[in-house]
Amino acid sequence: MARLPDNPLVSSQRRNRRTTEVRRGFRRITRSWDEFWAEFWHIRLKGNDPACMMKNQQVVTFCRVILKLQKGEHLLDLGCGAGFQSLLFAELGLKVLGIDISPPLIEHARRLAAKRKVSASFQVGDMRTIAFERAFDAIVILGCSYGFGNDAENQQTLANIARALRPGGRLLLTGQHAYAASNHIGPEWLETTEGILLHRGEFEPTTSRLNGIWELVRPDGMIVVEGENPEKHGIRCYTVPELHRMFAEVGLEAVGFYGTWLLPPTPLQWFSAELIATARKNRR
Ligand SMILES: C[S@@+](CC[C@H](N)C(=O)[O-])C[C@H]1O[C@@H](n2cnc3c(N)ncnc32)[C@H](O)[C@@H]1O
C-alpha cells in the first residue's frame, strides 16, 4: 500500500476536512450493541481502566469472603461480560464457567484466559434459559446484571439458578437499588480516548425500571448511538421485600443484603447505589 507522504500539509488538509464536517453539523450513526457497548465500552474502555480492574479485584474478594468460596468448588458467573471477574475467581482455584449473551464478550474472555494461562470455561448463553441441574456450588451475577428481563423472565432466571445450584449452594447477585435509582439519573459526560461519552439515565417509577442511553461524540463529529440491544428496556430495580418473595418462590433463602463491596460488609442503606443480595438454596 502506498504510504502517505509525511507532509504537514497533508495533515492540515485532513484537519480542515474534519472541521468542515463538524461545521456542517453532527451526523449520527448507529452501532450494534455488541460493537458499541460490548467492544467499545466494556472491552476497550473498562478493560483498560486500572480503576475498573481494581474494583473487579475488590468484588471478587468480597464474594470469596461472603460466599466462603473454597478452592475446587464449581462457580457459575452469569452475565460474565468479558470475563474479568471470572478469571480472578479461576485464579483463586475455583472451577469457573462464565456465561454471557454477547458473543464478542465471550470471545474476548476466552482470549484473555488463554493469554493469562488461566483455566476457565466460557459459553454464549442466556440466563433466562440456562438449564443446569445441581451443577454449581455457587453462582454470581455481578455488575448490576440482574433485572434486564421483564418480571416473569427475572423470576425464571432465579428458578434456573435454584435448579443449577447444589443443595446448600450459594448465590450472590447485584442489581440496581430501587430507592437509590436517582444516583443514576441525569446527564453525565465522560472523556474517553475515543471521544466524549454522554450517558443519560432515566427512571420510570411506574415500572421501577432504570434505563441508560449512551452516545459517543467522536472527534470527527460523528455521534455514535446504540442499536437494538438486550438491555434496551433498562433494568428492573427490585426492593428487598420483593427479592425475599422472589427467592422464596424458587426455594432460595435470602441471607444478606449489602450496599458496598467493603469488608467487613456494610448493610444496605436506602441510598446505596448498588444492591448486593446473597441467598442459599435449601438443603432438601
Ligand atoms: C453490566 S454488564 C456486567 C458484566 C460483568 N459481570 C461485570 O461486572 O463486569 C452486564 C452483562 O450482562 C450480559 N447480559 C445481559 N442480558 C443477559 C442475559 N439474558 N443472559 C446472559 N447475559 C446477559 C451483558 O451482555 C453484559 O455483559
The ligand as an SDF file (V2000), in Angstrom:
LIG
                    3D

 27 29  0  0  0  0  0  0  0  0999 V2000
  -23.2340   -4.5740   33.2320 C   0  0  0  0  0  0  0  0  0  0  0  0
  -22.5380   -5.9310   32.3810 S   0  0  0  0  0  0  0  0  0  0  0  0
  -21.6450   -6.7570   33.6380 C   0  0  0  0  0  0  0  0  0  0  0  0
  -20.5510   -7.6400   33.1350 C   0  0  0  0  0  0  0  0  0  0  0  0
  -19.6940   -8.2770   34.2260 C   0  0  0  0  0  0  0  0  0  0  0  0
  -20.4870   -9.1290   35.0810 N   0  0  0  0  0  0  0  0  0  0  0  0
  -19.0120   -7.2080   35.0340 C   0  0  0  0  0  0  0  0  0  0  0  0
  -19.4140   -6.9720   36.1750 O   0  0  0  0  0  0  0  0  0  0  0  0
  -18.0520   -6.6050   34.5250 O   0  0  0  0  0  0  0  0  0  0  0  0
  -23.9750   -6.9180   32.1020 C   0  0  0  0  0  0  0  0  0  0  0  0
  -23.6960   -8.1480   31.3020 C   0  0  0  0  0  0  0  0  0  0  0  0
  -24.8600   -8.9580   31.2690 O   0  0  0  0  0  0  0  0  0  0  0  0
  -24.9630   -9.5340   29.9780 C   0  0  0  0  0  0  0  0  0  0  0  0
  -26.3670   -9.9400   29.7840 N   0  0  0  0  0  0  0  0  0  0  0  0
  -27.4610   -9.1530   29.6170 C   0  0  0  0  0  0  0  0  0  0  0  0
  -28.5720   -9.9150   29.5000 N   0  0  0  0  0  0  0  0  0  0  0  0
  -28.1510  -11.2030   29.6220 C   0  0  0  0  0  0  0  0  0  0  0  0
  -28.8210  -12.4510   29.5730 C   0  0  0  0  0  0  0  0  0  0  0  0
  -30.1500  -12.5140   29.4110 N   0  0  0  0  0  0  0  0  0  0  0  0
  -28.1080  -13.5880   29.7370 N   0  0  0  0  0  0  0  0  0  0  0  0
  -26.7520  -13.5390   29.8870 C   0  0  0  0  0  0  0  0  0  0  0  0
  -26.0520  -12.3810   29.9210 N   0  0  0  0  0  0  0  0  0  0  0  0
  -26.7460  -11.2260   29.8010 C   0  0  0  0  0  0  0  0  0  0  0  0
  -24.4840   -8.4460   29.0550 C   0  0  0  0  0  0  0  0  0  0  0  0
  -24.0540   -8.9580   27.8180 O   0  0  0  0  0  0  0  0  0  0  0  0
  -23.3400   -7.8470   29.8600 C   0  0  0  0  0  0  0  0  0  0  0  0
  -22.1130   -8.4500   29.5750 O   0  0  0  0  0  0  0  0  0  0  0  0
  1  2  1  0
  2  3  1  0
  2 10  1  0
  3  4  1  0
  4  5  1  0
  5  6  1  0
  5  7  1  0
  7  8  2  0
  7  9  1  0
 10 11  1  0
 11 12  1  0
 11 26  1  0
 12 13  1  0
 13 14  1  0
 13 24  1  0
 14 15  1  0
 14 23  1  0
 15 16  2  0
 16 17  1  0
 17 18  1  0
 17 23  2  0
 18 19  1  0
 18 20  2  0
 20 21  1  0
 21 22  2  0
 22 23  1  0
 24 25  1  0
 24 26  1  0
 26 27  1  0
M  CHG  2   2   1   9  -1
M  END
$$$$
